[in-house]
Amino acid sequence: MTTTRVQRTVRAPRAAVYRALLDGEAVGRWMVPNGMSSEVRAFDAREGGEFRISLTSDDPSTTAGKTSDRVDSYGGRFTRLVQDTEVVQVVEFDTDDPDTAGEMVLTFTLVDVEGGTQVTGVHENLPPSVRPEDNEHGWAMSLGKLAALVEERERQQGR
């Protein structure tokens, strides 16, 4: 199984970034690659809490979804939450394809750096059907959206 890793500095305090990792509405806005829309169907942000999310391609001609032609649906649970420091999730695609099935582990680590928070995302046990470079590209887009969202919220609150 493959592991990918992405990093991004967010110009905001760790607490603000941590909140956005555990806010279902925020996750629906940032944890989605460009060209897709997100529907957060369930989101219980506590250790042992479960979530269900569907990502739908904005292009109606797409047939590359993992769950159906245009859709990647997945579910999972939060396995470790360390206040303002770490979020660990176990995630699995809704699929019958054995090359896409299986549990993956997503770990977000937050560290203070000059000017904000460094977010490191590690995606373990990537299934064989997902190319690591595609996964890294998608996560880089998502972390860019996370940064924009959190930084805008901080500006609106005058911080």
BELPECOR-V446441 format. One record per backbone hydrogen bond with DSSP energy under -0.5 kcal/mol. NH is the residue of the N-H (numbers start at 1). CO is the residue of the C=O. E is the energy in kcal/mol with one decimal. If there is no record, write none. Layout:
# BELPECOR-V446441
nh = [NH	NH]
co = [CO	CO]
e = [E	E]
This chain:
# BELPECOR-V446441
nh = [2	4	6	8	10	10	12	16	17	18	19	20	21	22	22	24	27	28	29	29	30	31	32	36	37	39	41	41	42	44	45	46	48	49	51	52	53	54	55	56	57	58	60	62	65	67	68	72	73	74	75	76	77	78	79	79	80	82	83	85	86	87	88	89	90	91	91	92	94	95	98	100	101	104	105	106	107	107	108	109	109	110	111	113	116	117	118	119	119	120	120	121	121	122	122	123	124	124	126	129	130	131	134	135	136	137	138	139	140	141	142	143	144	145	146	147	148	149	150	151	152	153	154	155	156	157	158	159]
co = [126	123	121	119	8	117	10	13	13	14	15	16	17	18	19	22	23	24	25	26	26	27	30	33	56	54	39	52	52	50	43	44	78	46	76	42	74	39	72	37	70	35	58	59	69	71	71	55	71	53	92	51	90	49	77	88	88	86	81	82	82	108	80	106	77	89	104	75	73	93	96	97	97	91	124	89	105	122	87	107	120	85	118	116	113	10	111	8	117	109	118	6	119	107	120	4	105	122	2	99	127	129	131	131	132	133	134	135	136	137	138	139	140	141	142	143	144	145	146	147	148	149	150	151	152	153	155	154]
e = [-1.1	-2.2	-2.4	-2.0	-0.5	-3.2	-2.4	-0.7	-1.7	-3.2	-2.2	-1.6	-1.5	-1.1	-0.6	-0.7	-3.0	-1.9	-0.6	-1.3	-2.3	-2.2	-1.8	-1.2	-2.5	-2.5	-0.9	-2.3	-1.6	-2.1	-0.7	-2.0	-3.9	-3.1	-2.0	-2.1	-2.7	-2.3	-2.5	-2.7	-2.8	-3.1	-0.7	-2.0	-2.5	-2.7	-1.7	-2.8	-0.5	-2.8	-2.2	-2.0	-2.0	-2.6	-0.6	-2.4	-1.5	-2.8	-0.6	-2.8	-2.3	-2.2	-2.7	-2.9	-2.5	-0.5	-2.7	-2.6	-3.1	-1.1	-0.6	-1.9	-1.4	-3.2	-1.4	-2.9	-0.5	-2.5	-3.0	-0.5	-2.5	-3.1	-1.9	-2.4	-2.4	-3.0	-3.4	-3.3	-0.6	-2.4	-0.5	-3.1	-0.5	-2.6	-0.5	-2.7	-3.1	-0.6	-2.9	-2.4	-1.9	-0.6	-0.5	-2.4	-2.8	-2.0	-2.5	-2.5	-2.5	-2.1	-2.3	-2.9	-1.8	-1.9	-2.4	-2.5	-2.3	-2.6	-2.7	-2.8	-2.1	-2.3	-2.4	-2.2	-2.5	-1.5	-1.6	-2.9]
